[in-house]
Each structure stands twice: as structure tokens, then as C-alpha cells.
Amino acid sequence: MQAKLMKALTVRSGSVSVIDVPRPANDAEALVRVLRSGICNTDLEIIGGYAGFEGTIGHEFVGRVENCRNKPELVGRRVVGEINAGCGQCSRCGSGDTRHCPDRTVLGIKGRDGSHAEYLSLPSENLLEVPDIISDEQAVFIEPLAAAIGVTERVDIGPDTQVAVIGDGKLGQLCVRALTCVTSNASLVGKHSSKLQLAKNRGIQTLFFDRCTSVRGSFDVVVEASGAESGFTLAMELVRPRGSIVLKSTFHGRPTWEAWRVVVDEISVVGSRCGRFAPAIKALSDGSVFVDDLISEEFHLNDAIEALKAAGTPGVMKVLLKLPE
């Protein structure tokens, strides 16, 4: 029997296009009809060659379950999905955390077609139901907000911890908003007045990237979310001795940095990638993190190429793809 087709935004042989591809047909997983998906910088980097991925891109989404054999109660439910699908056999999967399974696939990033499509497939255990109080547009932020909250898994942050987030783009905005839920001393460092104003509107202290002389060496934790080598250089300047730097960006390149300073100032440098979805759902549900002002534009999937161009335009925040109900 001929496979059913669907529209999808795909990357193949260095080119990106919206084409007809077979609809997912894995009976062991849930079939999800995508309602909204969000374009992020990782998508743009994949198009540029990051991770060597080919196939349907995208990993930020909200959708409705069309079919799920092992959890039929999910059918018709609005869901988001953890993007890492583990092998189910290794010790890491056995501990309930598939994020570092050595044989994992990752939605739209590694070995698994993603969410910029009419349908996607994920294991049912990856799916979390979205409360009615969260709109489709807000739900798209659950994955990146979970990643932002994930910083707190890697370093201890308390009410008095002095934190600086470097980068006033989408990731930096989410990180600083998430961290204001646990500390009253979080600042956003950026280069763009309009983006910094978004944070100011939420009552968050802001600093210009090139005007940080007076606060150098004064932060307990510095989160690098700019995606630029200069961001890491500034992080080294801002963190106090025996402080921590958290790297959030998937910087595509080989940065140069003064490694001696890590030793002399006894700085801890840690990576932070994906976070748990449940805390992000709670933060959106109770209104402790606001995301509506981070949406710049919305496009239909058929216009995804135009949407990618918009997403790569300086000053633009989150660009969404909308699919018909």
C-alpha cells in the first residue's frame, strides 16, 4: 500500500525546501499532528551544516495525538514532546533520563525527523499533555524554556545568587526569565536596545555588552547564551573567582580562550543542554514566566522558507510555523 504523504521542511545535501515526504508510520510510537512549531537557532545552524543532519528539521512544537497504540488515552490530547528518544536498554535510559543515552535519537537534530511538518512520531513516554490555560503559541516555548530552566540542574542558584545571562536573543531571554524565578539578582547582558527593553519590561536588570567594566568579576554564575565566541570571553571577565560559567549555546566553531584563567581563578565551566518539560509547563501555567512578547511572526508551513529568512534576520525573536487544524 502506498504511503500517505505530508508536507515537511527538510534539509538534504545542503539545501532546504518544503516537499512531500511519507507520513510517519511507526506503530510502536505515537503519531502527532503538529499544530505549531517554532524555528530556533539550532535549525538555522543545521541548515548551515551543524550536526550533519539530513531530513525534517524542527524540535519545538505542540500537537494533537492522532494515534497511540500503547496509550490510547492520549488520542485527541494536545501534547508537547521531550526531544530525546533513548534506546530503552542502557543504564541511562534505565535511570529515567534519556538525554545522554549514547544511542538516542533527537527530534529534528539526530537520527529522527522533526517537527516542521504536518505530522511527527515520538515514543508515548516522551509526550506530556498541555493544560488548556497554555495557548498553542505559548506551548511552543516549552522545549526551549525547559532548556533554560535546565541551568538549575547544573549549578546551584539561590535567592541571593548573583547571575548574569549573556545574550539578549531568544535563549538568553528565556534563561534570564527562568532564573528570576529562583534569584532576585539576575541580569541580562546584550547588545541591542530593543531586545534589552523586552527584559526591562519584565522588571529584569539589563547591561550593555560593552559597558560591563564596573561589574567584572562580580557574578557567582554567568550563563553564556549568545552563541558567539565574544560571549564566552565576556563570561570569563564577569564571573568571580570560584564562580561558575554555564555554556548554553551550541557554538559551531573552535573558540579560543584563556584557559589559564580557569585554573588561576578556579572557575567551574559546565555545559547545559536539554531540560525537563514538567517545570516549564508549570512556569507557563502559573504565569511565572511570560513568553508572549517573544513572538515576532507566524507563517504557514508552505511559507517555511520565507519564515527561515525572517528567523535569521537581526532583531527578530521567535518565528512560528502554523499548521491547519
N, C-alpha and C positions, 0 to 999 in steps of 0.2 A: 504494500500500500504506500502511495506517495506521501512523503512527509508534508505536514502543514507548514506554511511559510509565514514569516513575520518580518517587519522592518527592524533593522538594527544598525547602530552606528559602530562600524568596525574599522580596525587598523590591520592592514595587510601589506607587506612588502614596502613599508614606509609611507603608504598613502592611506588616507582616511575617507570614508564615504558611508552614506546611508544606503544599504542594499537589502534585498530579500535573503533571509537565511532560514534554515529549518527551525521550527519552534522546538524548545527543549522537550525531550521525550524520555526522561529518566523516571521510571515508575517508583524507584526507591527514594525519590526526593519529592518535595512539594513543587508544584507549578504555580508561579505567582504572576499575575497580570500587573504590570507596572503602571502606577498612576502618575507619579512624579519621580524624576531623577535629577540629581544635582551634579553639575560639572565642577571638578576641583582641579587644583594644580597638578595632582598626580596624573590625571587624564591627559593634560597637556604635555607633561613630561614623557608619558608613554608614547604619545604620538611622535615625540622627538627622539625616541629610541630607548628610553629608560625601561629597564627590566626585560627587554627583549620580547615583550608580549605581543601576540597577534590574535585577533578575534574581536569580540564585542567588548568595548570598554565601559567603565562606569561602576561605581560601588556604593554610591549614596542614593537611597531610593525609599519609597513607600509604595506598597502594592496591595492587591487583594488576592487571597489564596483561591485558585481555581480548582486544584486537585491535590489531595494529600492522603495517600492510602493508609499510612500508619498513624495519622492523626486526623481523621475525618472531621473532628470538631473544629478544625481550623478553616475549613472551606467556607468562603464568604467573609472571613475576617480580614480586617486591614492590618498589615504587618510591616515591620522592618526586619532586616536580617543581618546577623553577625557575618562578617565577610570572609572569615577564615573557616574552611571546612577541613577538619582533620581526618586522618586515616582511620581513627577509631581503635587502633591496636597498640599504639606506643604508650609509654608511661605518661607523656604529657597529655595525651587525649584521655587517659585513664584518670588523671587528676582533675578533669573537667575544664582544662584550658587548652584549646586547640591553636592558640595564637602562635605557638612556636613548634607545632608539630613539624618534623623535618619533611614529611611527605604531604603537607597541607596544600590545598588549592586556595586561591584567594580571588574573590569575585572581581572580575574585570581587570585583574593585575597579574595573576599567575595560574595558568592551567585551567581557568574556568571563565566562561563567557559572562559578561557583566550586565549592568542594569540599564544602559542606554538602548533599550529595546522594548518591544511590546510585552515580552514575557522573559522570565528568568527562572532558574531552577536552583534550589538550595535544600540541604537536609532540613527536615522539620524541626530538629533540635536547635537550629540556628535562628528560628523565627520567633519574634516577640510581638504580641498584639499591641496595637497603638490605641490608647484611650481616645474617646470621642472628643475630649477637650483639646486635643492636639490636631491642628489642621494638617492637610496634606503637605502644604508648603513648609510648615514647621517641622514635620516629621522627617523631611529630607535631611535636616540638620542633626538627626540623632546619631548617625555614624561619626561625623566629624566632631560633634560635641562630646561623644564618648571618648574619642581620642584625646580631646582637650582635658577632660576630667581624668584621663589616664595618667596625667602627670603626677597626680597624688598617689598613684601606685608605686612610683619610682623614687619619690623624695617625700620626706615628712614636712608638711606645711601646716602650721598652727595659726591661731588668731593674730599673733604678733609677728609672724614671719614676713620679712621684707622681700618682696618678689618683683622682679622686672620681667616683662614679656617683650621680646624684641621682634618687631614685625607687625605692621598695622593692617595686614590683609585679613582674609577670611579666617585662617587658622589662628593668627595672633589674637584677633578679636574674640574668638571663641575661648581661647585659653585664658585670657585675662578675665572674661566674664565668668568662666567656670571657677577661677581661683578666687574671685571676690566673694564666693560663697563660703570660703574657708579661712580667708585672711582679710583684714581691713587695710592691708598695706600692699596692694597690688597696683603696679603702674604699667602702662603700655608705652613702648618706645617705638617711634615711627618717623617717616619722612614726609608724610602727606597730611596737610592740614585738614582736608575734608574727611579723611579716614579717622584721624585722631579725634575729630569732632564727634564722630559716632560714639566713641568711647566716653568722651566728656559728657555727652547727653545721657549716659547711663550712670553718671557720677563717678567715673573712673579717672584717676590722675594720669596725665599724659606727659611725655617728654619727647622733644625732638631728637632725632638720631645724632645730630652733630652738636647738640648742646647739653651734653651729659657730664661735662667736666666736674661739676660740683658734687656729683653723686657717684663718682668712680670708686670702686672698692667698698660699696656700702650695702650691697644686696646679698641676702642669705642664699637666695635661689634666683637664677637667671634662666628663663626659658627662651631658647633660640627658635623662633618660628618665622623667620624672614625668608629662608631658602637661599640666602646669599652668603658668600664667604665673609663679607664685611660684617654680617650679623654675628658670626662666631667670634670674630676679632673683638667686636664691641662687648660681647658676653664676657670675654676674658678680662676686659677692663672694668666691667661693672661689678663682678662678683667679688665678695670679700674673701680674705684668706680662710681656708677650710670651708668655703661655701660650695654650692653645687650648681653645675650647668646642666640643663636638660635639653637635649637636642631633639626637636620635633620635626624638623624639615627633612625630606628625602632629597638632600642636595645632590644633584647629578654632576659630580666632578671630583677632583682631588684637591681639597683645600690645603693651604699652607698655614701653619700656625706655630706659635712659640711654645713648644711642648715643655720647655724648661719651667715655664710659669706654673704649670700644673703640679710639678714636683715642689718647687720652692714655696708656693702658696698653698700646697696640699689641697688642691681643688678636686672635687669629685665631678667627673663627666659621665653622664648616663644617657642612654637613648630611651625614647618613649614612642611607641608606635600606636597600636590599637588599644582601645579601652572597652570596658563592659557597657552594654547598652542600657541596662536597667537604671543606673544612676542618671543617665542622660534623659531617659523617658520621665523620670521623677522630676528632674530640674525643669523640663518644659511644662510638665503637668501642673506643678505648683507655682510656676511663674518666676522662679528664682533666676533663670537665665532667659533673656529676651533675644530673639533672633530675627524678628520680622523686618527690622531696619537693615539687615544684611543682604536682602534680596534685591538685586538690581534689575533683572529682566527675566522673562519667561518666553520660551519658544516651543513650537510643536516639534516633535521628533523629526518630521520631514524637513525641518529647517535647522537641523543639528549642526551643519557645517557653519552656518551663519552664527549659531549660538556659540560654537567654539571660538570663532573670531571675536565675538563680544567678550567672552570669558577671558581672553588673552589681552584685552585692551586695558592699558593702565587706568586705574581708578575704579574699575568695575569690580563689584563684590560677587555675590553668588548669582550664577545663571542657572535657571531651572529648565528642564525639558518636560513638557506636559504631554501626556498620552490620553486618548479618548477613553471615557468610562465604558 
